């Protein structure tokens, strides 16, 4: 139905903006985005914090 999911669109936008570091909290609400980051061809520094 759609060519890209929300995580892919967000990652493309961040890439266009020159972002290379991503900070976040792990959890179910961002799993699709984290999976997109993991599969990305570009290299990103990912920082997560567990509580």
C-alpha positions in Angstrom: 0.0 0.0 0.0 2.7 2.5 1.0 6.3 2.6 -0.2 7.8 3.6 3.2 6.8 3.3 6.8 7.0 6.1 9.4 10.4 5.0 10.6 11.9 5.1 7.1 10.4 8.6 6.5 11.8 9.9 9.8 15.2 8.4 9.1 15.3 9.9 5.6 14.4 13.3 7.1 17.1 13.1 9.8 19.6 12.1 7.1 18.6 15.1 4.9 19.2 17.3 8.0 22.7 15.9 8.6 21.8 14.2 11.8 24.3 11.4 12.8 23.5 11.0 16.5 20.2 9.7 17.9 19.2 9.8 21.5 16.1 8.0 22.9 14.5 5.8 25.5 14.0 2.2 24.6 10.4 0.9 24.5 7.6 -0.5 22.4 6.5 2.8 21.0 9.8 3.3 19.0 10.7 -0.3 18.1 9.8 0.2 14.4 12.1 3.3 14.3 14.9 1.4 16.1 14.6 -1.5 13.7 14.8 1.0 10.8 17.9 2.5 12.4 19.5 -0.9 12.8 18.9 -1.7 9.1 20.0 1.7 7.8 22.9 1.8 5.3 24.1 5.0 6.9 26.0 4.9 10.1 24.3 6.5 13.2 25.5 6.8 16.7 22.6 5.6 18.8 22.4 6.5 22.5 19.7 5.0 24.7 18.9 5.2 28.3 17.3 2.5 30.4 15.5 3.4 33.6 
